[in-house]
Amino acid sequence: MSSSSRPAKLPTRDDIAAERARRSLSQFIRQAWSQVEPGTPYTHGWHVDAIAEHLEAVSSGAIRRLVINIPPRHAKSLTVAVFWPAWDWLSTPSRQFLSASYAIVLSRRDAVRARRLIEGPWYQARWGGRFVLAEDQNEKTRYENDKGGYRIATSTGGSATGDGGDILILDDPHKVQDAQSDTIRENDLDWWRETWSTRLNDPRKSCEVIIMQRLHERDVTGHVLAEVGGFEHLMLPARFDPERRCTTSIGWSDPRTSAGELLWPERYDSAELALIEKKLGSYGAAGQMAQQPAPSGGGLFKSWWLRFWIPADATVPPAPERVRKPDGSWHECQQIALPADLGTHRQSWDCAFKGTASSDNVAGQLWAELGADSFLLDSVVDKMDIVATMQAIRMMAERWPQAHEKLVEDKANGSAVIQMLQHEVPGLIAIEPQGGKVARANAVAPTVEAGNVYLPHPALYPWVRPLIAELTTFPAAANDDQVDALTQYLNRRYGTTGFVFV
């Protein structure tokens, strides 16, 4: 019998499994799991399929920029930083990867895991002929193959050695314990902007993946979604919130249907998840488990504490503001007509160092008092240099001549503002903050909770909505200048601690 007439060799079961793994990242993960985690049985969850589907879209070029928010301990690093690069090289061994985490020990760990998987007998028996790792470039933080592909591992704030990447993987750019530090978090953002985001080999074709849990409104996720744009967002909270259902451009939608439905019940049942949430506290659970920087309904300041005033002569009063409480019930915030016999008026100013796009806002507020209650009547919030800040104080003083006290934080440009305006605008009082922002907010939170603070009704005064968002997200808000001005006034008014009046 001639060789041409011999029957074709039928694929074995191993051949079929290998081909399924080559075509599907999810199948690859299932089959390769024991090679990377031999002591831990694989427990599948649909979230692995969801992440794999989006990473496959990155590999194919259908998605170029991807943010994945998912709780810790949900196999995120193994999926994105170990299995995916090893799988991607099966089809495109020339691909060049850069990977980073907040600590080099973590990114190096995952790079080594991927290399060991590639060099191991399971991978080599199935796909060993596709490429070979170069012997002279086979280190823990850098290795290459004979097709031009490489993997380089670095850390947030570290050097990318001048090399570029076809795919950039940023896994946990922030250390949880440092996320509330404005200085450290902003340094992480500066590194992303000035170093990491410039490492794409081809700005038109190269891809970037960020995977993390939410820690602050101004973390890397918050920055790229709000200020950069162009990122697909795969958001996977531990408990399903129908009002925040995630849907992406590739036709994927969170398959859960009931509020509170779990993300990975096969591993974290409701009791186990509740224990984790209790240990994390409200803010930790909100960011790391629910993928929102502040707890639902508010953080330090709860949304159902808020009260509003409307003009006494409003012909058609707006409907009361309704907010949802954590137990799912709705709360109607109280609203009253603005009293006509308001007493003491005071300004409160939180200044910035400079008026550039990257600097903090300057926030100025005008408050009035009646009995034990305080009413916010006016507000100015903007990027201002010292000249613009002085002009804003002058204008508010002209609009509200009855405000004899003008509280100015004695930091940033505030000291210079006081010095230059003290003989022109009467009543400027230097306020030296003591302790941290959170401590000062905690000091006045009971006053807000007690119902002694009234804001303008947002349906009539839309400028108050950013303040509400800032208040209910604090201290994880992207901006806190309005909160600083508010706490400065309330501490002065009610004699709580947190400031020294100099």
For each residue, the residues with C-beta under 8 A, 3 or more apart:
1: 5 6
2: 5 6
3: 6
4:
5: 1 2
6: 1 2 3
7:
8:
9:
10:
11: 15 16 19
12: 15 16
13: 16 17
14: 17 18 126
15: 11 12 18 19
16: 11 12 13 19 20
17: 13 14 20 21 27 31
18: 14 15 21 22 126 127
19: 11 15 16 22 23
20: 16 17 23 24 27
21: 17 18 24 27 28 31 32 87 126
22: 18 19 28 87 90 91 127
23: 19 20 27
24: 20 21 27 28 52 56
25: 28 29 52 55 56 83 84 87
26: 29 30 48 49 52 53
27: 17 20 21 23 24 30 31
28: 21 22 24 25 31 32 83 86 87
29: 25 26 32 33 42 48 52 78 79 83 87
30: 26 27 33 42 44
31: 17 21 27 28
32: 21 28 29 35 36 83 86 117 122 123
33: 29 30 36 37 42
34: 37 38 42
35: 32 38 117 120 122 123
36: 32 33 78 82 83 113 116 117
37: 33 34 40 42 78
38: 34 35
39:
40: 37
41:
42: 29 30 33 34 37
43: 264 266 267
44: 30 48 266
45: 48 74 75 263 264 266 267
46: 49 50 255
47: 50 51 70 74 236 263 264
48: 26 29 44 45 51 52 75 79
49: 26 46 52 53
50: 46 47 53 54 234 236 252
51: 47 48 54 55 68 70 76 79 80 234
52: 24 25 26 29 48 49 55 56 79 84
53: 26 49 50 56 57 250 252
54: 50 51 57 58 63 66 68 232 234 248 250 252
55: 25 51 52 58 59 66 79 80 84 209
56: 24 25 52 53 59 60
57: 53 54 60 62 63 66 250
58: 54 55 61 62 63 64 66 167 207 209
59: 55 56 84 88 91 92
60: 56 57
61: 58 64 205 207
62: 57 58 250
63: 54 57 58 66 207 232 249 250
64: 58 61 205 206 207 208 230
65: 207 208 224 230 231 232
66: 54 55 57 58 63 207 208 209 210 231 232 234
67: 209 210 211 221 224 225 231 232 233 234
68: 51 54 76 80 209 210 211 212 234 236
69: 211 212 213 214 221 233 234 235 236 237 291
70: 47 51 74 76 211 213 234 236 263 291
71: 74 213 236 237 238 263 288 289 291
72: 76 213 288
73:
74: 45 47 70 71 236 263 264
75: 45 48 78 79
76: 51 68 70 72 79 80 171 211
77: 80 81 82 106 110 171 172 211
78: 29 36 37 75 81 82 83 110 113
79: 29 48 51 52 55 75 76 82 83 84
80: 51 55 68 76 77 83 84 169 171 209 211
81: 77 78 84 85 99 101 107 110 111 114 169 171
82: 36 77 78 79 85 86 110 113 114 117
83: 25 28 29 32 36 78 79 80 86 87 114 117
84: 25 52 55 59 79 80 81 87 88 169
85: 81 82 88 89 95 97 99 114 151 167 169
86: 28 32 82 83 89 90 114 117 118 123
87: 21 22 25 28 29 83 84 90
88: 59 84 85 91 92 95 97 167
89: 85 86 92 93 95 118 130 131 145 149
90: 22 86 87 93 127 130
91: 22 59 88
92: 59 88 89 95 149
93: 89 90 130 131 145 147 148 149
94: 147 148 149
95: 85 88 89 92 149 166 167
96: 148 149 150 163 164 165 166 167 201
97: 85 88 149 150 151 152 165 166 167 168 169
98: 152 154 160 163 164 165 167 168 169 199
99: 81 85 107 110 111 151 152 153 154 168 169 170 171
100: 107 153 154 155 156 158 160 168 169 170 171 173 196
101: 81 104 106 107 110 155 156 170 171 172 173
102: 106 155 156 172 173 174 175 178 188
103: 106 107 155 156 175
104: 101 107 108 141 153 154 155 158
105: 108 109
106: 77 101 102 103 109 110 155 171 172
107: 81 99 100 101 103 104 110 111 141 153 154 155 171
108: 104 105 111 112 140 141 153
109: 105 106 112 113
110: 77 78 81 82 99 101 106 107 113 114 153 171
111: 81 99 107 108 114 115 140 141 143 151 152 153
112: 108 109 115 116 140
113: 36 78 82 109 110 116 117
114: 81 82 83 85 86 110 111 117 118 151
115: 111 112 118 119 133 138 143 151
116: 36 112 113 119 120
117: 32 35 36 82 83 86 113 114 120 122 123
118: 86 89 114 115 123 124 133
119: 115 116 123 124 133
120: 35 116 117 123 124
121: 124 125
122: 32 35 117 125 126
123: 32 35 86 117 118 119 120 126 127 128
124: 118 119 120 121 127 128
125: 121 122 128
126: 14 18 21 122 123
127: 18 22 90 123 124 130
128: 123 124 125
129:
130: 89 90 93 127
131: 89 93 145 146 147 149
132: 145 146
133: 115 118 119 138 143 144 145 146
134: 137 138 143 144 145 146
135: 138
136:
137: 134 142 143 144 150
138: 115 133 134 135 143 144
139: 142 143
140: 108 111 112 153
141: 104 107 108 111 152 153 154
142: 137 139 150 151 152 153 161
143: 111 115 133 134 137 138 139 150 151
144: 133 134 137 138 148 149 150 151
145: 89 93 131 132 133 134 148 149 150
146: 131 132 133 134
147: 93 94 131
148: 93 94 96 144 145
149: 89 92 93 94 95 96 97 131 144 145
150: 96 97 137 142 143 144 145 163
151: 85 97 99 111 114 115 142 143 144
152: 97 98 99 111 141 142 160 161 163 165
153: 99 100 104 107 108 110 111 140 141 142
154: 98 99 100 104 107 141 158 159 160 161
155: 100 101 102 103 104 106 107 158
156: 100 101 102 103 170 173 174 188 191 192
157: 187 188 191
158: 100 104 154 155
159: 154 162 195
160: 98 100 152 154 163 195 196 199
161: 142 152 154
162: 159
163: 96 98 150 152 160 199
164: 96 98 199 200 201 206
165: 96 97 98 152 168 199 200 201 206
166: 95 96 97 201 202 205 206 207
167: 58 85 88 95 96 97 98 206 207 208 209
168: 97 98 99 100 165 196 199 200 206 207 208 209
169: 80 81 84 85 97 98 99 100 209 211
170: 99 100 101 156 173 192 196 208 209 210 211 212 220
171: 76 77 80 81 99 100 101 106 107 110 211 212
172: 77 101 102 106 175 211 212 213
173: 100 101 102 156 170 188 192 210 212 219 220
174: 102 156 178 179 185 188 212 215 216 219 220
175: 102 103 172 178 179 184
176: 179 215 284 288
177:
178: 102 174 175 181 184 185
179: 174 175 176 184 185 215 216 219 287
180: 185 215 216 475 476
181: 178 184 185
182: 185 186
183: 186 187
184: 175 178 179 181 187 188
185: 174 178 179 180 181 182 188 189 216 218 219
186: 182 183 189 190 218
187: 157 183 184 190 191
188: 102 156 157 173 174 184 185 191 192 219 220
189: 185 186 192 193 218 220 223
190: 186 187 193 194
191: 156 157 187 188 194 195 196
192: 156 170 173 188 189 195 196 197 220 223
193: 189 190 196 197
194: 190 191 197 198
195: 159 160 191 192 198 199
196: 100 160 168 170 191 192 193 199
197: 192 193 194 200 208
198: 194 195
199: 98 160 163 164 165 168 195 196
200: 164 165 168 197 203 206 207 208
201: 96 164 165 166 205 206
202: 166 205 206
203: 200 206
204:
205: 61 64 166 201 202
206: 64 164 165 166 167 168 200 201 202 203
207: 58 61 63 64 65 66 166 167 168 200
208: 64 65 66 167 168 170 197 200
209: 55 58 66 67 68 80 167 168 169 170
210: 66 67 68 170 173 220 221 224 231
211: 67 68 69 70 76 77 80 169 170 171 172
212: 68 69 170 171 172 173 174 215 219 220 221
213: 69 70 71 72 172 287 288 289 291
214: 69 219 221 222 286 287 288 290 291 292 293
215: 174 176 179 180 212 219 287 288 293 476
216: 174 179 180 185 219 222 287 293 476 478
217: 222 293 294 473 476 477 478
218: 185 186 189 222 223 477 478
219: 173 174 179 185 188 212 214 215 216 222 223 293
220: 170 173 174 188 189 192 210 212 223 224
221: 67 69 210 212 214 224 225
222: 214 216 217 218 219 225 226 293 478
223: 189 192 218 219 220 226 227 228
224: 65 67 210 220 221 227 228 229 231
225: 67 221 222 228 229 231 233
226: 222 223 478
227: 223 224
228: 223 224 225 231
229: 224 225
230: 64 65
231: 65 66 67 210 224 225 228
232: 54 63 65 66 67 248 249 250
233: 67 69 225 246 248
234: 50 51 54 66 67 68 69 70 246 248 252
235: 69 244 246 291
236: 47 50 68 69 70 71 74 246 254 263 291
237: 69 71 240 241 244 263 289 290 291 292
238: 71 262 263 264 268 273 289 290
239: 259 260 261 262 263 273 289 290
240: 237 245 254 256 257 258 259 260 261 262 263
241: 237 244 245 259 290 296
242: 245 257 259
243:
244: 235 237 241 292
245: 240 241 242 253 254
246: 233 234 235 236 253 254
247: 252 253 254
248: 54 232 233 234 251 252 253
249: 63 232
250: 53 54 57 62 63 232
251: 248
252: 50 53 54 234 247 248
253: 245 246 247 248
254: 236 240 245 246 247
255: 46
256: 240 261
257: 240 242 261
258: 240 261
259: 239 240 241 242 328
260: 239 240
261: 239 240 256 257 258
262: 238 239 240 265 268 269 270 273
263: 45 47 70 71 74 236 237 238 239 240 268
264: 43 45 47 74 238 267 268
265: 262 268 269 270
266: 43 44 45
267: 43 45 264
268: 238 262 263 264 265 272 273 276
269: 262 265 272 273
270: 262 265 273 274
271: 274 275
272: 268 269 275 276
273: 238 239 262 268 269 270 276 277 289
274: 270 271 277 278
275: 271 272 278 279
276: 268 272 273 279 280 285 289
277: 273 274 280 285 289
278: 274 275 281 285
279: 275 276 284
280: 276 277 283 284 285 288 289
281: 278 284 285
282: 285 286 295 299
283: 280 286 287 294 295 299 476
284: 176 279 280 281 287 288 289
285: 276 277 278 280 281 282 288 289 290 295
286: 214 282 283 289 290 292 293 294 295 296 299 476
287: 179 213 214 215 216 283 284 290 291 292 293 294 476
288: 71 72 176 213 214 215 280 284 285
289: 71 213 237 238 239 273 276 277 280 284 285 286
290: 214 237 238 239 241 285 286 287 295 296
291: 69 70 71 213 214 235 236 237 287
292: 214 237 244 286 287 295 296
293: 214 215 216 217 219 222 286 287 473 476 477
294: 217 283 286 287 298 299 472 473 474 476 477
295: 282 283 285 286 290 292 298 299 326
296: 241 286 290 292 324 326
297: 302 303 304 323 324 325 326 472
298: 294 295 301 302 303 304 305 471 472 473
299: 282 283 286 294 295 472 473 474 475 476
300: 438 441 442 445 474 475
301: 298 305 306 441 445 448 471 472 474
302: 297 298 305 449 472
303: 297 298 306 323 333 468 472
304: 297 298 323 325 331 333
305: 298 301 302 448 449 451
306: 301 303 321 323 333 448 453 455 468 471
307: 333 334 335 336 451 453 454 455
308: 321 333 334 335 336 454 455 456 457 458
309: 335 336 337 338 375 454 455 456 457
310: 314 317 318 335 336 337 338 457 460
311: 314 337 338 460
312: 337 338 339 340
313:
314: 310 311 317 318 337 460
315:
316:
317: 310 314 335
318: 310 314 335 457 459 460
319: 322 459
320: 332 333 334 335
321: 306 308 332 333 335 457 458 459
322: 319 330 331 332 333
323: 297 303 304 306 330 331 333
324: 296 297 328 329 330 331
325: 297 304 328 329 330 331
326: 295 296 297
327:
328: 259 324 325
329: 324 325
330: 322 323 324 325
331: 304 322 323 324 325
332: 320 321 322
333: 303 304 306 307 308 320 321 322 323
334: 307 308 320 451
335: 307 308 309 310 317 318 320 321 457
336: 307 308 309 310 339 454
337: 309 310 311 312 314
338: 309 310 311 312 342 375
339: 312 336 342 370 375
340: 312
341: 370
342: 338 339 345 368 369 370 375
343: 368 369 370
344: 368 369 404 405
345: 342 366 367 368 369 377 400 402 403 404
346: 366 367 369 403 404 405 406 407 489 492 493
347: 364 365 366 367 393 396 397 400 403 405 406 407
348: 364 365 367 407 485 486 488 489 492
349: 362 363 364 365 389 393 406 407 408 409 414 417 485
350: 362 363 364 409 481 482 484 485 488
351: 362 389 408 409 411 412 413 414 417
352: 355 359 360 361 362 383 384 389 412 413 481
353: 359 360 412 413
354: 359 385 413
355: 352 359 362 383 384 385 386 388 389
356: 359 383
357: 383
358:
359: 352 353 354 355 356 383
360: 352 353 412 479 481
361: 352 381 382 383 384 479 481 482
362: 349 350 351 352 355 380 381 382 383 384 388 389 392 413 481
363: 349 350 379 380 381 481 482 484 485
364: 347 348 349 350 379 380 381 392 393 396 485
365: 347 348 349 376 378 379 380 482 485 486 489
366: 345 346 347 376 377 378 379 396 399 400 403
367: 345 346 347 348 374 375 376 377 489 493
368: 342 343 344 345 374 375 377
369: 342 343 344 345 346 373 374 375 493
370: 339 341 342 343 373 375
371:
372: 452
373: 369 370 452 453 454
374: 367 368 369 452 453 454 489 490 493
375: 309 338 339 342 367 368 369 370 454
376: 365 366 367 379 453 454 455 456 464 486
377: 345 366 367 368 400 456
378: 365 366 396 399 400
379: 363 364 365 366 376 463 464 467 482
380: 362 363 364 365 392 396
381: 361 362 363 364 463 466 481 482
382: 361 362 388 392
383: 352 355 356 357 359 361 362
384: 352 355 361 362 388 389 392
385: 354 355 388 389 413
386: 355 389 390 413 416 417
387: 390 391
388: 355 362 382 384 385 391 392
389: 349 351 352 355 362 384 385 386 392 393 413 417
390: 386 387 393 394 417 420 421
391: 387 388 394 395
392: 362 364 380 382 384 388 389 395 396
393: 347 349 364 389 390 396 397 406 408 417 421 425
394: 390 391 397 398 421 424 425
395: 391 392 398 399
396: 347 364 366 378 380 392 393 399 400 403
397: 347 393 394 400 401 403 406 425
398: 394 395 401
399: 366 378 395 396
400: 345 347 366 377 378 396 397 403
401: 397 398
402: 345
403: 345 346 347 366 396 397 400 406 427
404: 344 345 346 426 427
405: 344 346 347 427 429 492
406: 346 347 349 393 397 403 425 427 428 429
407: 346 347 348 349 429 431 488 489 492
408: 349 351 393 414 417 418 428 429 430 431
409: 349 350 351 412 414 431 432 433 484 488
410: 414 415 418 430 431 432 433 502
411: 351 414 415 432 433
412: 351 352 353 360 409 415
413: 351 352 353 354 362 385 386 389 416 417
414: 349 351 408 409 410 411 417 418 430
415: 410 411 412 418 419 430
416: 386 413 419 420
417: 349 351 386 389 390 393 408 413 414 420 421 428
418: 408 410 414 415 421 422 428 430
419: 415 416 422
420: 390 416 417 424
421: 390 393 394 417 418 424 425 428
422: 418 419 425 428
423:
424: 394 420 421
425: 393 394 397 406 421 422 428
426: 404
427: 403 404 405 406
428: 406 408 417 418 421 422 425
429: 405 406 407 408 501
430: 408 410 414 415 418 501 502
431: 407 408 409 410 488 492 499 500 501 502
432: 409 410 411 499 500 501 502
433: 409 410 411 440 488 498 499
434: 440 497 498 499 500
435: 439 440 497 498
436: 439 440
437: 440 441 474 475 480 483 484 487
438: 300 441 442 475
439: 435 436 442 443 498
440: 433 434 435 436 437 443 444 484 487 488 491 498 499
441: 300 301 437 438 444 445 474 475 483 487
442: 300 438 439 445
443: 439 440 487 491 496 497 498
444: 440 441 447 448 486 487 490 491 494 496 498
445: 300 301 441 442 448 449
446: 449 450
447: 444 450 452 453 490 494 496
448: 301 305 306 444 445 452 453 490
449: 302 305 445 446
450: 446 447
451: 305 307 334
452: 372 373 374 447 448
453: 306 307 373 374 376 447 448 490
454: 307 308 309 336 373 374 375 376
455: 306 307 308 309 376 458 464 467 468
456: 308 309 376 377 460 461 463 464
457: 308 309 310 318 321 335 460 461 464
458: 308 321 455 461 462 464 465 468
459: 318 319 321
460: 310 311 314 318 456 457
461: 456 457 458 464
462: 458 465
463: 379 381 456 466 467
464: 376 379 455 456 457 458 461 467 468
465: 458 462 468 469
466: 381 463 469 470 482
467: 379 455 463 464 470 471 482 486
468: 303 306 455 458 464 465 471 472
469: 465 466 472 473 477
470: 466 467 473 474 477 479 480 481 482 483
471: 298 301 306 467 468 474 482 483 486
472: 294 297 298 299 301 302 303 468 469
473: 217 293 294 298 299 469 470 476 477 478
474: 294 299 300 301 437 441 470 471 477 480 483
475: 180 299 300 437 438 441 480
476: 180 215 216 217 283 286 287 293 294 299 473
477: 217 218 293 294 469 470 473 474 480 483
478: 216 217 218 222 226 473
479: 360 361 470 482
480: 437 470 474 475 477 483 484
481: 350 352 360 361 362 363 381 470 484 485
482: 350 361 363 365 379 381 466 467 470 471 479 485 486
483: 437 441 470 471 474 477 480 486 487
484: 350 363 409 437 440 480 481 487 488
485: 348 349 350 363 364 365 481 482 488 489
486: 348 365 376 444 467 471 482 483 489 490
487: 437 440 441 443 444 483 484 490 491 498
488: 348 350 407 409 431 433 440 484 485 491 492 499
489: 346 348 365 367 374 407 485 486 492 493
490: 374 444 447 448 453 486 487 493 494 496
491: 440 443 444 487 488 494 495 496 497 498 499
492: 346 348 405 407 431 488 489 495 499 501
493: 346 367 369 374 489 490
494: 444 447 490 491
495: 491 492
496: 443 444 447 490 491
497: 434 435 443 491
498: 433 434 435 439 440 443 444 487 491
499: 431 432 433 434 440 488 491 492
500: 431 432 434
501: 429 430 431 432 492
502: 410 430 431 432
